[in-house]
Amino acid sequence: MIAENIAYVKKRIDAACTKSGRNRDEVTLIAVSKTKPVSMLMEAYDAGCRDFGENKVQELVEKYEQMPKDIRWHMIGHLQRNKVKYIVDKVYLIHSVDSLRLAEEISKEAGKKGVTVSILIEVNVAEEESKFGTTCKDAISLVEEISKLPHLQIKGLMTIAPYVENPEENRQYFEKLHQIYVDIIRKNIDNVCMEVLSMGMTGDYEVAVTQGATYVRVGTGIFGERQYSVDRMEDLS
């Protein structure tokens, strides 16, 4: 079933690319595997997935140790500063950098491990109180500040759009993030390589693709509804 779901999602991405005149190679599917067991991740892996997204540091670390090493791990959830040290040398991309303080911690820990960490700046385009992310008006100045830090490279932007019944309602937010993305490119800031727009999830990824998404984050559409265990291990402290 997981392989069939992946094929279906990829077919819809293909159609969205065709509709918007985009090259299919520009869009990468991230299988959002939070709360899912390794056995299900391996089904996705066997179906060709190499990009997996996790929300919790503990889960990412545990799965990193158990899964094949050619996987590209994406940290897509809110990242606490005291958890940074556990993942800086394991993640391919951190999508959820929303403050200078968090970026400074990533820079410090990356320096200790001798690595350069690729990050995205999370923008709360819809200005939802329940979501993390910098504001649209502060996004460019935050990029400029973070770009000065060593051991980091800003690769683009990320947003989490509102949950809506009609995905077209989120087009405005994807369009806005794309505009900020273009504005940053025009500034030609040192140590900023704007090549990633991480936007769109199970309910709206097709709309996101037509608005320029390069990564879409699909969980439910691949693995089904999430199962939360009451006795699941606590996150690393």
Secondary structure, DSSP 8 states (H G I E B T S, - for coil): -HHHHHHHHHHHHHHHHHHHT--GGG-EEEEE-TT--HHHHHHHHHTT--EEEES-HHHHHHHHHHS-TT-EEEE-S---GGGGGGTTTT-SEEEEE-SHHHHHHHHHHHHHHT--EEEEEEB-TT--TTS--B-HHHHHHHHHHHTTSTTEEEEEEE------SSGGGGHHHHHHHHHHHHHHHHHT-TTEEEEEEE---TTTHHHHHHTT-SEEEESHHHH-S----TT------
